[in-house]
Amino acid sequence: MESVPQGGAWRNLNRAAETVWMRMATFHDIDGGGVTAPLGFLAGTASCGIKKPDSPKLDLMILHTPHPTVAAATFTSNRVQAAPVRVSREHLAAGDIRAVIVNSGNANACNGPQGMEDAREMTALAAEALGLTPSQVFVCSTGVIGKPMPMDRLRAKIAEASQLGEDPLAPAQAIMTSDTVPKYRAVSVTLPDGQSVSIGAMTKGAGMICPNMATMLCFVTTDAAIEKECLEALTRRAVDHSFNRITIDGDMSTNDTVLVLANGQANNPPITTDSPAAEVFYEALFEVMLSLAKAMIRDAEKATRFIELEVCGAATEEDAHTVAKAVANSVLVKCMWNGGQPYWGRIMHAIGYAGVAVEEERIAIDFNDVPAARQGTSAGTSVERMREETDRPEHQVRIDLGLGEASVTVYTSDISENFVEFNLLD
């Protein structure tokens, strides 16, 4: 799990076209914590053999709180959307989500009317086991597209998955597909009035990752009392600066979902949009999401490098993001990173075709803090010196367009020769 700095540090965040400095909230990690760390949340798991009938792999998870909730969610912007995404959108609009049922191994995408029936049945099965109505249950699936859900295997394990407990590891394992490690975290944050609330989260994702929600599922729980409008705004903002700032292979899934559930069991005065507590809560929520987003990049399918790519000096944040995506998704640039090469010319060519107005003679490129290019030409640094930086497992690339004050940071990876073989389906 990712570690983060404790309270008292200062962090730069990009919001709209301006750079905002915020004082980080006082919070600390809850050892071994995940989605069950906040008060009133429990989870259960089961092995259904969804992908392979004889597999012992955990592939079904149910998360539950018996208390009324405020919920916020973001979904894939892919125009082909899986049945669980469609059903969850409907249930989110109804409000008071108290459970989530998730399976891995099958995306339940592109399955036509039967896929919708199966997604609705999953919510009904979980609701019956937990004493809820189907509209109080969120449903998510992840895995292979275009294969019917093996509902008979899933039905047989609902009772087992509804045996709930506080273990944070098994639920994070149950939602994994090509992930090699479970990704989960929890923090306790102190609000301005001195009251503490907890935030827990888990995510999955290691491939088919591109900004605008990546191929990922993320579930966030909190025992904070917070107004719905406030939670929705903070969730959108945190997602935009974390999960929408990562890319591995430039592909976007049909199933991406981030869900945040707040059950109010900390009994704090409800957090409102204009209250000081909103910024404090946001800082902790953002740090949790960002650390998990980075963990997804570090677990990228057969990748060997973690790259922090900053584009600054842009006329607008949109321009900065467009250039960052072009560079981060360039296959040639990714190959360069894989070899630990400092060939900055490949970065320059990606900047040029990004579709943003740039002036070549203003562009500067650094590897960590080592100059690679200045005013659109070589900075004169030796290849050997630059390679000392680019051959590291993790390093930063900074592109200064020299046109304005806007900046964006994107997190990405290289691509290896093993990526293609890894992604061949059985």
FENRATA-V298925 format. One record per pair of residues at least 12 apart in sequence whose C-alpha atoms are under 6 Angstrom apart, sorted by sequence separation. I is the first residue (numbers start at 1). J is the second residue. D is the distance in Angstrom with one decimal. If there is no record, write none. Layout:
i={I:I}
j={J:J}
d={D:D}
This chain:
i={46:47:187:204:363:10:186:204:333:362:363:10:46:123:186:203:361:9:45:185:203:361:8:45:185:202:360:7:44:184:202:7:44:184:201:7:43:183:201:7:43:183:200:42:200:42:199:41:199:327:41:198:326:40:198:83:69:82:179:197:68:176:323:326:368:367:368:172:367:213:323:366:83:212:366:65:83:211:365:64:107:211:365:64:84:107:111:211:364:63:106:107:109:110:211:364:63:100:102:104:106:107:109:210:215:363:62:98:99:100:101:102:103:104:105:106:107:209:214:215:224:363:62:97:100:102:104:209:217:219:221:223:225:61:96:97:209:210:216:217:218:219:220:221:222:223:224:362:61:208:210:215:217:223:60:209:210:223:224:230:60:208:209:213:223:225:230:59:91:208:226:342:59:225:226:227:342:238:242:342:88:243:340:88:340:51:50:84:84:197:104:338:337:250:334:335:334:192:191:307:309:311:313:314:320:321:305:306:307:308:309:310:311:312:313:315:320:305:307:309:311:313:314:315:317:206:313:314:316:317:205:313:314:315:313:314:206:207:313:206:207:312:206:312:311:311:310:310:309:309:309:308:307:48:307:48:307:306:305:305:61:303:303:61:303:60:46:59:45:58:44:302:44:44:44:43:42:43:42:42:36:36:34:76:34:34:33:34:33:30:29:30:29:70:28:28:38:72:27:27:26:37:26:246:248:35:245:246:247:248:34:35:246:34:82:81:82:80:78:76:75:75:74:38:39:74:38:73:35:73:72:72:71:71:70:70:69:69:68:67:25:2:17:17:17}
j={58:59:199:216:375:23:199:217:346:375:376:24:60:137:200:217:375:24:60:200:218:376:24:61:201:218:376:24:61:201:219:25:62:202:219:26:62:202:220:27:63:203:220:63:221:64:221:64:222:350:65:222:350:65:223:109:96:109:206:224:96:204:351:354:396:396:397:202:397:244:354:397:115:244:398:98:116:244:398:98:141:245:399:99:119:142:146:246:399:99:142:143:145:146:247:400:100:137:139:141:143:144:146:247:252:400:100:136:137:138:139:140:141:142:143:144:145:247:252:253:262:401:101:136:139:141:143:248:256:258:260:262:264:101:136:137:249:250:256:257:258:259:260:261:262:263:264:402:102:249:251:256:258:264:102:251:252:265:266:272:103:251:252:256:266:268:273:103:135:252:270:386:104:270:271:272:387:286:290:390:138:293:390:139:391:105:105:139:140:266:175:414:414:329:414:415:415:277:277:394:396:398:400:401:407:408:393:394:395:396:397:398:399:400:401:403:408:394:396:398:400:402:403:404:406:296:403:404:406:407:296:404:405:406:405:406:299:300:406:300:301:406:301:407:407:408:408:409:409:410:411:411:411:153:412:154:413:413:413:414:171:414:415:174:416:174:161:174:161:174:161:419:162:163:164:164:164:165:165:166:166:168:168:213:184:185:185:186:186:186:186:187:187:228:187:188:198:232:188:189:189:200:190:410:412:200:410:411:412:413:200:201:412:201:254:254:255:254:254:256:256:257:257:222:223:258:223:258:221:259:259:260:260:261:261:262:262:263:263:263:280:291:316:317:406}
d={5.5:5.4:5.4:5.5:5.2:5.1:5.5:5.5:5.8:4.7:4.9:5.9:5.2:5.5:4.0:5.5:4.3:5.7:5.5:5.8:4.2:4.5:5.9:4.4:5.5:5.7:5.1:5.5:5.7:5.5:5.6:5.3:5.3:4.0:5.5:4.0:5.5:5.6:4.2:5.9:4.3:5.6:5.6:5.9:5.1:5.5:5.7:5.8:4.5:5.2:4.8:5.5:5.8:5.6:5.9:6.0:5.1:4.1:5.3:5.4:5.7:5.6:5.7:5.4:4.8:5.9:5.9:5.9:4.8:5.5:5.4:5.8:5.7:5.0:5.1:5.3:5.0:4.3:5.6:5.7:4.8:5.7:4.6:4.3:5.5:4.2:5.8:5.6:5.8:5.4:5.5:4.4:5.2:5.1:5.8:5.1:5.1:5.4:5.9:5.8:4.1:5.3:5.7:4.2:5.8:5.7:5.6:5.5:4.8:4.5:5.0:4.7:4.9:4.8:4.2:4.8:5.3:5.1:5.5:4.6:5.9:4.7:4.5:4.4:5.7:5.5:5.6:5.0:5.7:5.9:5.8:5.6:3.8:5.8:5.9:5.7:5.8:4.7:5.0:5.0:4.6:5.0:4.5:4.9:4.8:5.2:4.7:5.2:5.2:6.0:5.3:5.3:5.9:4.9:5.8:5.5:5.4:4.9:5.4:5.7:4.5:4.7:5.9:5.9:5.2:5.9:4.7:5.4:5.0:5.8:4.6:5.9:4.9:4.6:4.3:5.7:5.6:4.9:4.7:5.9:5.2:5.5:5.0:5.9:4.1:4.9:5.9:5.4:5.2:5.9:5.3:5.1:5.3:5.6:4.4:6.0:5.4:5.9:5.6:5.8:5.8:6.0:5.1:5.6:5.7:5.9:4.8:4.7:5.5:4.6:4.9:4.8:4.7:4.8:4.9:5.4:5.8:5.7:5.7:6.0:5.9:4.7:5.2:4.4:5.1:5.5:5.3:4.7:5.2:5.8:5.7:4.6:5.9:6.0:4.9:4.9:5.6:6.0:5.7:4.4:5.7:5.9:5.6:4.0:5.5:5.5:5.8:4.3:5.6:5.2:6.0:4.8:5.8:5.6:5.2:5.7:5.5:4.9:5.4:5.5:5.8:5.7:5.5:6.0:5.9:5.7:5.0:4.5:4.3:4.5:4.7:5.6:5.5:5.5:4.4:4.7:5.5:5.4:5.2:5.4:5.4:5.9:4.9:5.5:5.3:4.7:5.6:4.9:4.8:5.4:5.9:5.1:4.3:5.7:5.4:5.5:5.1:5.0:5.4:4.2:6.0:5.9:5.8:5.6:5.5:4.3:4.7:4.8:5.1:5.6:4.7:4.8:5.7:5.3:5.5:4.7:5.5:5.8:5.9:4.7:5.5:4.5:5.8:5.4:5.5:5.3:5.2:5.3:5.6:4.4:6.0:5.3:5.6:4.7:6.0:5.2:5.3:4.4:5.9:5.9:5.1:5.5:5.9:5.3:5.8}
